Amino acid sequence: MTVTTPVIDPAVFREVLGHYPTGVTIVTGIHPDGEELAMVVGTFTSVSLDPPLVAFLPMLTSRTFVRLRECPTLCINVLTGDQERVGRQVAKRWENKLEGLAWTPSPSGAPILEGSLAWLDVRLTDVIEAGDHYIALCAVDDLGILNPSSPLLFFQGGYGRFAVPSLLARIDADLSGPIRQAELARDEIEGLAQRFGCEAAVLAEVNQDELATVASAVGPGIDINEAIGVRIPLIPPLGDLFVASSGPEAEEHWLERAIGADEGALQGFRDRLAFVRRNGYSLSFLPEEDINPYLDMAEATRIYSSGDLTPAQERAVRDRISRAVVCYRVRGIEAGQRYDVGAIVVPVKDAHGNLCHILRMSQLPRDASGQTVRLWIEALQAAAKRVSARMAECRGRQTA
């Protein structure tokens, strides 16, 4: 009897199995020659309780695993949802993978990465070849929980984390404060919208990855683009004003979210941050074509605000943002030139000089002179200063 092997499309295989989430671990070891080794592993599993056995599955082509097999002991580090950057750093390096990462030795001496959720001190007992991977069977000598928090997961080709409904409710509740504060800017944004025939809005930072619209107003004949509470992902080029005032770590985190961007695009984002720091405002421009420039961006924010995203949905959001026809290239404003401005964004600062809100004008009249654009910028900046003073005065009364 002839047994035929079914032909499975590798792309279909990956897509189907990608719907099953797995944890993310980093296997570390100290080679006999002293080299510190590390390798990201997406497939790790418990095998036996008595005796305690676990396994991980490195690829046959892994050069790091060749060296790890020669280590007397290994440490399996289970990553938390906050350690995506650690995983990406280890994965993209060819050597010196632990450089810049803090770690302490396990009981056997293998590296336990600082901030890991859990660690297991193990010894390789068997290595079985299985298709294009090895099954590395390990005996567990010691283990512990270091940082009991939500784990980092790999799902649908992307990284994510587990979130319980109570956490999501808490995040939603956090908007109540910024919404109340934004009412102090109500007359300012209404005045701007009426004066310039545009949409004016107040935005606040929800967390390091997203902004939210907390107040808005429109002039005659203008429809509101974003409802109150709509979340805006801090994915380049969006959110540059917040990022520019948040320090080097926030800048690096923001740039890392521009997945797939080439060095030219990344430099463009850095140029925008530098422009914002020099000038105290941010500008975007519309295309000359007679099309709705906000369609892709509006759809991106709609998907983003619909709830927890799968990695596939997050990629769709990133794709729509990257396809948006609004131009974010840095441009100066010349008095004799004409401009189609997409949006102007300026900071609102608290009593300590820290950015706390953003004022934005959008849906502005097209074909504006450079003088008019400068007038818009100055009017928006003046409004932001008045709002800052009002917020400081209100806070002073509350603490008196």
Buried (B, 14 or more C-beta within 10 A) or exposed (E): EEEEEEEEEEEEEEEEEBEEBBBBBBBBBBEEEEBBBBBBBBBBEEBEEEEBBBBBBBBEEBEBBEBBBBBEBBBBBBBBBBBBEBBBBBBEEEEEBBEEBEBEEBBBEBBBBBBBBBBBBBBBEEBEEEEEBBBBBBBBBBBEEBBEBBBBBBBBEBBBBEEEEEEEEEBEEEBEEBBEBBEBBBBBBBBBBBEBBBBBBBBBBBEBBBBBBBBBBBBEEBEBBBEBEBBBBBBBBBBBBBBBBBEEEBBEBBBBBBEEBEEEBBEBBBBBBEBBEEBBBBBBBBEEEEEEBBEBBBBBBBBBBEEEBBBBBBBBBBEBBBEBBBBBEBEEBEEEEEBBBBBBBBBBBBEEEEBBBBBBBBBBEEEBBBEBBBBBBEBBBEBBEBBBEBBEEEEEEEEE
